Amino acid sequence: MIRLEQLHKSYTVGSKTVPALADINLAIEPGEIFGIIGHSGAGKSTLVRCINLLERPTGGRVIVGETDLTTLTAKELQQERRKIGMIFQHFNLLSSATVQDNIAFPLRLAKRPKEEVDRRVSELIQLVGLEEHRTKFPAQLSGGQKQRVGIARALAADPKVLLCDEATSALDPQTTASILALLRDINRRFGLTIVLITHEMQVIRAVCDRLAVIESGQIVETGRVLDVFLKPQHPTTREFIEQVEDSAELREVLKHEKAAGTRNIVRITFIGEKTYEPVLYESMREADVSFAILQGTISRMKDTPYGQLVVELNGTTEQVEEAIRLLLARGVEVERL
């Protein structure tokens, strides 16, 4: 468990105090992948660096497990930080060290026995799929390979928490997908708690269980990814969701249909196995209603399939109401547009 309680962070710039975080309250459950999404300058990187006190909060508490990190001495904090791994956007590798030496660095810093270091490095190189690159230097690696080294190095001390600060934003989409798949595998295999900072909703949708949206140093929305994605409450959240669905196109469709006098337009949301069942067809057939699909998508959020269809219903008022009742009875959500 990670708990942030009334967390504040401000900087002094000249004679002015500039707030970066204000009254942050978050609870991250053990073993989950928790996403924090925000625009550039929103405070998300400052927030994640407060979790391991690379940035010391101006006020509030940071509790990891049962330990309030803000109360520790420098020596005690150093010990606790070994339980928290971190990977970065620009990898932060030692350019003059090989892959295996980069991974071994935190273990040697902790003065672990050579046999233990060698064994652990071999395990991690195999885990991240870099067996053929162990003696190469960072300059000889692709961006994805460098990030795999960063992940292995962050896991070297067997942490309970892994912090990822924009870990995929310097990578192309295909490499991003492979890194996210690796993080999911690590999470499942070791029960590791992962906190993932990003500005891309695609990343959140692919791997996270829950998320928080940060804007101007404040958390403006939290919840399960599926709930927030399908029913966003805050304008900033809706902006991010537009990254992965063509809301502008939908607005044009609705404008055109309303101008044509069409009134019975609904958004139907399917979650889980109902996504693949003929729920729409069966309900419309029973209600004797014809329909036209104006927009639709079927995808997955982590392990959960979902679908959304924007549909025009054609029939009498009674028939349309019956169709909507049948859809609701079959366990799907219906929203009038």
Buried (B, 14 or more C-beta within 10 A) or exposed (E): EBBBBEBBBBEEEEEEEEBBBBEBEBEBEEBBBBBBBBBEEBBBBBBBBBBBBBBEBBBBBBBBBEBEBBEBEEEEBEEBBBBBBBBBBEBEBEEEBBBBBBBBBBBEEBEBEEEEBBEBBBEBBEBBBBEEBBEBBBEEBEBBBBBBBBBBBBBBBEBBBBBBBBBBBBBEEEBBBBBBEBBBEBBEEBEBBBBBBBBBBBBBBBBBBBBBBBBBBBBBBBBBBBBBBBEBEBEBBEBBBBBBBEBEEBEEBBEEBEEEEBEBBBBBBBBEEBBEBEBBEEBBEEBEBEBEEBBEEEBEBBEBBBBBBBBBBBBEEEBBBBBBBBBEEBEBBBEEB
